Amino acid sequence: MKYQSFSPSKLNMTLPLVIFFLIFISGCSTTNTSKNDPLEPMNRAIFGFNEIVDDNILKPVAKTYKYITPDPIETGVSNFFSNVGEVSTITNDVLQLKFSQAAYDLARFSINTTIGILGIFDVASSMGFKKNKEDFGQTLGYWGLPQGPYLVIPFFGPSSIRDAPGLYADMQISPAEQLHNKEELAFTTLKIVDIRARLLRATKILDTAAKDKYIFIRESYLQQREMLVNDGKNTEEFEIDVDGVDY
């Protein structure tokens, strides 16, 4: 029997259907559990599934990765993926008509890609170029699309009706889309492991501090997303265990 191998491109083809289904469900929902979370029963079920995947696969792999990887290499890997993410930020700068910021972020990207050797070394930050973060969900918010109900997406974690299509758009913008299937899968796998490794400390704090982990993550996510869309002051990247991938 011949088995077909998984590839990220298949995920990209499936995600729009998942998003459409979630939007359809939200329109039909009569649950009034929370103003921003009418889909809470479904979201909690998906959250529980994500927690099982995380506890049994992602967290153990991330701990092993962190244990065997020297700190300088781990930092270099994180810097590399952060630099790749600048492509989405620059694109969304332009889509939001923030041309000065786009030029600024392009300069940061160029410095790290060249002098920083593909972003492995964050030279731009040491030169005073702070990192901005823009994504397509923020772009949709910039043009007036409401955030809509809170969503928890399988494997990806916290999102919303507005941010879910934005996630798909940012995935398409990612340079990883230009890779062949095997290379793209390796790229995405390493990125997931890197993200999960960086969240280990935050997860430990969250597990001990939050009475209801689901509510804590939901409220933190929604508040931060609203602030980012309204161009609040730059904050640290959302460092709670979201089981997500930052494309």
N, C-alpha and C positions, 0 to 999 in steps of 0.2 A: 504494500500500500504506500502510495506516495503522498507525503505531507507537504503542504505549502508553507513556506517560512513567513513569519510575520515581518512586516516592514512599516516604518512610520508613515509612509504614503497611504497605506490602508487605513491607518488611524485618522489621517487628515481627511480621507473620503467619508469616513463614518461619522466624525464629529459633527458636521452640519446637521445630519439627521437626528443625532442625539439632542442637539440644541433646539431644533425645530420641535421635537417631541416635548422637551421641557417647557418651551414657550406655550405650546398647545395646552399642556396640562395646567400651566399657571392661569391661562385664560378660563379654563373650565372649573378651577378650584373654587370651592365655597367655604373652605376652612378659614377661620379668622383667628388663628392661634396667635399671630403677631402682626402688627401693621406692616412690617418689612419682611415678614417670613410666613406668608399664608401657606407655604408648602412645607412647613416644619415637619410633619410626620414623614413625608417622603425624604426630606433632607436629612433627618436624623438616621433613617435607615441607610442611606448612602454614606453618611458620615461613619456609621458603625462598620460598614463594609470597608471603607478606606482605612479605618483604624486596624482592622484585621490584616489587611494587606501590608500596612505599615509595620505592625508588630511582628509579623511573620516573615517578611521579605525585606522591605526597605531599611528598617532600623538595623537589623543584624548586618546587612551588607554595608551600610554606612559606617557602623562601628568598626567593622573589619577594615574597611578602606582607611578610616582615620587612624587606626592602630598601626597599619603597615606602611602608611605614606608619610614620609618626612614632611615636617611643617613647611619648609620652603617650596616643595613641590606642590603640596596641597594649596598653598596660597597662589602659586603660579597658575594652577588649573582654574581656581576660582576667578582670578584676574582675567584669564583668557575668555571664559564664558561671559563675564561681565562686559568685556570689550565687544564680544559678538552681539550682545544685547543693545549696544549703542546704535546698531543699524536700525532697529525698530524705533528707538528714541528719536533719531534724526528724521526718519520718515514721518513720524507722528508730530514732530515739531513743525514740519512743513504743512501737514494737513490741518494743523491748528493755526496756521499763519504766523507762527512764532519764528520769523526768519532770522532774527538776531540770535536767538537761542539755538537755532539749527546750525548756524555758522560756528557758534561757540562749541556745540557738541561735536560738530565735524572736526574742528581743530583738536579737541580732546581725543577723538577716535584716531585721527591721523597720527598724532604724537605717540599714542600707545601702540598702534599697529606697526609703526616703523621703528622708532627708538626703543619702544618697549617690547619689541620682538613679538608681534601678533597679540600684544596685550598681556603677555605673561608677566611683564613688569609694569606696574601702574605708575609710569613716569609722569603722566599728566597731573595726577593728584599732587605729587610733590612739587609741581610747578605752579600750583594754585588753581588748576582747573577742576572745580568740584563736579561731581557726577549728578546729572539730571536723570529723571526717569519719566518717560512718556510712553503710553501704550495706546492701542486703538480703542480700548474701553474709555480712556480719558478723552480721546478725540471725539467719540460719540457724545460724551457728556458735555464737551466744549460746545458742540453744535446743538445742545439743548435736549438731547434724548434723556429721559428720566432713568434713574438707576433701576427701577423696577424691583420685583421681589428677589429676595436672597435665594441663591441656588447653591447646592453642593453637587459638584460634578464627579462622577466616578473617576478615581485615580488622580484627578486634578485638584479637587478640594473646593474651597470657598470661591464663589463667583456671584453673578447676578444676571438678570435677563439682559442687561446692557453689556456686561463684561464678558459673557460667554461667547457671543459672536466676535468680540474684540480679541479674545484669546485665539480663536481660529485665524483671524486676520494676521495677528502677530506671528503665528506659526508659519504662515505663508511667506512673510517678509524675511524670516530667519535665513541666513546664509546656508543653514543645514539643508534647506530645500534643494540646493544645487548639488548635493552629494548623491552618490548612488545609494541604493537601498541598504547595503551592508555597512557602508561608511556612515550613513545617516543614523542607522540603528545604534552603532557604536558611539557616535557623537551624543545622541539623545540619552543613551544609557549612562554614560559617564557624567553627563550634566545632571541627571536625576540623582545619582549617587552623591555628586558634589553638593547639590542643594540640600539633600537630606543630612549629609555630614555637618553642614554649617548650622543646621537647625537642632542638632542633638542637645546642646546646652539649653536652648530656649524651650525645647520639649520637656526636659527634666523639670525646669522651673514651673512650666504650665501644669504638668501632671500633679505637682504638689500644692500649687497655689489656687487653682481654679476649682470651685465647687462643681460647676457644670462646664466642662471643657467646650462643649458645642456652643453654648451661649457666649462664652468668653471670646471664642474665635469669631463667631458671627458679628458681635458688636464691634470688635476691634477691626475686622475687615471692612465693614460698612462705613465706620467712621473715618478710617484712613482713606478709603476710596473717595469718599465725598470731599475730603480735604484736598486730595491730589487733583481732582477735577476742578476744584475752585482755586487751584494754584496757591494752596497754603504753603507755608515755609517747608523747605525740604526736610524730610525726616529720614531716620534710618529705615532701611528696607524692612518690610513686614516680616519679623522673625519668629513667627509662631508656626507650629507644625501644621502646615496646610496641605501636605501631600501633593503639592503642585509643581509645575514646571514653568519656569520663567523664560519664555521664548523671546 
